[in-house]
């Protein structure tokens, strides 16, 4: 009845106010991410010292490890830091927004890459959803990336690989070089597609 509706509306208003407050206080970042940034720089800022752009850039590579080895991503981070620096330094609010804006572009790029990977290897949306579920379960630290060891375990769980496919998997991982310990979901889909579309694919 009406009281239920009023309760729901009140709850929705409470949620919206919370979201606006979160947006104002920490650029809408998750509590975990906001805490990481505060944990790293709060003491320095509280004691009246400033955070230099270069110092924060280095911290960004801790948060977004794959950006370190990618010149385009490094430039994006540099530009964001430069755009948000006030008189050559950064406050907590500026740092929150740099992480938020860069994180958003990373998410958008990731979704685009995943879509392209899935399309190019011919996976259905249902298959991609199943693979994503398996990927998330294997991603123990919640970083959105898997190590070589985690990937090998995951492939054993998702696909019955032939000896030739196991060999191909190891070859693909070797070709990734340093990146083989930070494999995101789109890269996982690409490799899975190569294996499934090569000889004698196992059951999906």
N, C-alpha and C positions, 0 to 999 in steps of 0.2 A: 504493500500500500504506500500511501504518501510518506509516512515517516521513514520507510526504507529508502525511498528516493532522496529524501532530504539528507539522510545519513550518507548516502553515496555521493551526493553533490558536495557535502561538507568534506568528505574524505578526499575527493578529487581536488577541491580547493586547497586543502592542506598539502597534498602532493605537489600541486603546481607552485604553491608558495615556497615549498622546500626546494623545488627545482630552480626557481628564480634566485633564491638565496645561494644555492650551490653555484649557479652561474656567476653571480656577483663575487662570491668569495674565492672560488677556485676555477673560474672559467669553465665550469661544468665537468671538470675532470673527476674520475672516480676517486673515492676516499683513499684507496691504495696508492694511486699515482700521486695525488696531492701530498700524501704523507711522505712518499719517497723524496719529493722535491723539498718539502719542509725539513725533513730529517737531514738532508745534505747541507742546506744553506741557512736554516733558521738561526743557529747559534752565531754564525758570522754576521747576519743582518741585525740580530738583537744587540750585538756588541758594537753596532755602529759602523762596521766595515762594509765595503761594497763588494758586489760580485762582478768580476770582469767578464765581458762577452766571451773571451777565449776559454775561460774556466767553465762557463755554462755550456759552450759548444762541446767541450770534452765530456761533460756530463750527459749531454744529448746522445752521444755515441754509446754510453752505458745503457741508456734507456732503449735506444733503437740501434741494436748492434749491427744489423745489416747495412746501415747507412755509412758506416765507417769505411767500407771497401767500395763505395759507389760514389764516383765524383759528382754526378748529378744531384744525388741526395745530400752530399756534403755542402754543395752550393746552396741548395734550398734552405738547409739549416742555418748556414752563414748569413743568408739574406734575411731570414726571419729574425735572427738574433740582432742583426744590424738595425732592422726596422723598428724593433721594440726597445732598443737601448735608449735610456734617457741620460743625456750628458755622459755617454760612454760607459754607463753602468746599468745593472738590472736589479729591479726589486722583485719581491715574491710574485706580485700580480703579473708583471711582465713575463716572468718565467712560466707561470701557469699558462698564459695565453700562447706562448711559443710552443709549448708541449701540446696544447690542445689543437692548435692550427696545423702543426706538422703531423700530429697523430691522425687528424681528419684526412689529410692528403694521402697518408700511408694507407688508411682504410679504403679510400676510394680507389687507389691504384691496385690494391690487393683484390678488391671485388672485380675490377675490370680484368685483371690477369687471370683470376679464377674462372671467370666467364669464358674468356678466350681459350684457356687450357681445356675446359670441359667441352667446348664446342669443337675444338680442333681434333680431339681424340674420340668424339662421338658418344660421350657419356650422357645419360639422361639426368634430369633434375633429381629424380629419386635416387639414382646411383650416387650422385654428387653428395646428396644429403646423408646417405649411409657412410660414405667415405669420410665426410666431415666429422660425423659422430665418432668414428674410429680414431680419426686424427686428434680430436679434442681429448679423448680418453688417454691417448698415448702421450699427450703434451702435459706431462706431470707438473711442470713449473708454471703453466699458463702463459708462456711467453709468445705463443702463436707460431713457434718454430720448433723443429725436432732435430735432435742430433743424429749422426749416422747410425749409432746403436739403436736408438728409438725407431728410426725408419726401417731398419732391417727387421726388428721385432714386429712392427706394424704390417709390413708386407707379408710376413708369415701368417699373420692373423687374417688379412683381407683377401689374399689370393693364394691359390695352390700353384707355386712356381715350379717350372721344370728346371733341370740343371742348366739349360741354355739361358733361361730367363734370370736365374740367380747370377750367372756369369755376367749377363747384360746389366743387371742391377748394380753389381760391384763396379763395372766399367763406368756407368753413368755417375756413380758417387765419386769415383776417382777424378772424373772430368770436372766435377764441381770444385775441386781443390779445397781451399779454406772454407768455402761456403757449405761444405757437406755436413757441417755441424750446426747449420742454421737454415734448415730447409722449411720453407713456408708451405701453406696448403696448395698454392697454385703449382709450385715446383713438384710437390708430391703427386698431384694430378697428372702433370706432364710425364713424369717417370712411369707412373702406373699405366698411363695410356700407351706408352712405348712398349711396355712389357705385355700388356693385354693384347695389343694389336700385332705383336710379333708372333713367333711360332706357338703352337699348342697352349693357348691360354687356359689357366685353370678356371674353376667355377668362381664367379663373382658373388 
